[in-house]
Amino acid sequence: MTDISLLKRKLMYRSWHRGCKETDILLGYFALAHLGKFSTDELIEYEKIVDLDDHELYCYITGKKSLPLHLNSEMINLIICFTQTQAKKLHD
């Protein structure tokens, strides 16, 4: 197994097993949809996001808290957009 496939497996697990069920669901479905397509650099960027505090990350993704400038990236915006799109599909 390559280092990249190990990293993908680790990130998939960490996306689904964070401690907060709500964040598990948000990141878990995002990981299912996107991890397989990510480059090495994107996986590293995603890992930085997964390393964030669970509650803080949930608040950033759901818009309950403003995203700090130092966290504003294409990756976090992709997660936010994915989450909003999925929520809209559930309500339609």
N, C-alpha and C positions, 0 to 999 in steps of 0.2 A: 504494500500500500504506500502511495506517495505521500509526501509531506502535505501537499495540497488537499488530497482526499481525506487525510486525517484532520486537517484544519476544518474542512467542511463538515465532517462528522461531529467534531467538537462544537462547532458553532450551531449546528442543528440541535444538538442536545441542549446546549445552553440557552437557545432560543425558546425551547419548550419547557425548561425546568429552571425557572428563575426564582420562584418563591411566591410571587404574586400572580395568581391565576389570570388576571386581566392582561398583564404584560406577557405572560406565557402565550396567550391566545394571539395577541397582536404580533409579537415577534415570531411566533411559531408559524403562523400562516404566511407571513412575509418571507421567512426563510424557505418554506416549502416552494414558494413561487419564484424565488430569486437566487438562492445560494448556488444552484447548479450552473448558473450563467455567469457568475462573478469571476473576474480576473483575480490574480493574486493580490494586487493592490486594493481592489474592492473588498476582498475578504479581510484584509488587514484593517481597512477603514471600518467595516462592519464589526469586527472584533472590538475596536475601541468603543463603539456604541454599546455593545453587549456588556462591556466592562462597567458601564455607568450604573449608578444606584437605581434600583428597580422602581421605586416610587417616583423619583425625579424623572426618569425616562418616561414612565407612563404619563406623567403630567405634561411633558414636552410633546409627546406624540399626540395626545388628545387635545392639546391647546389650553389646558388648564393653567399652564405656566408659559411665559414667554421663553423662547429658546435663546439661551445666552449666545452672544456673538462667537465665542470660541468653539461652540458646538455646531454652529451653522455650517452645514456641508451638503454636498449633493446626496450623500448616503442618508442622512437623517431626513432630508426633504423627500427622498424616495420612499422612505418608511412612512412618513406622514401622509404623503399622497396616496400610497397603497392603502393605508388604514382608512382614510376618508372615502376612497373609492369603494372599498369593501362595505363600509357602513352604509353608504348610499344604496348599494345593491340590496342590502338587507331591508332597507326601508321602502324601496320601490315595489 
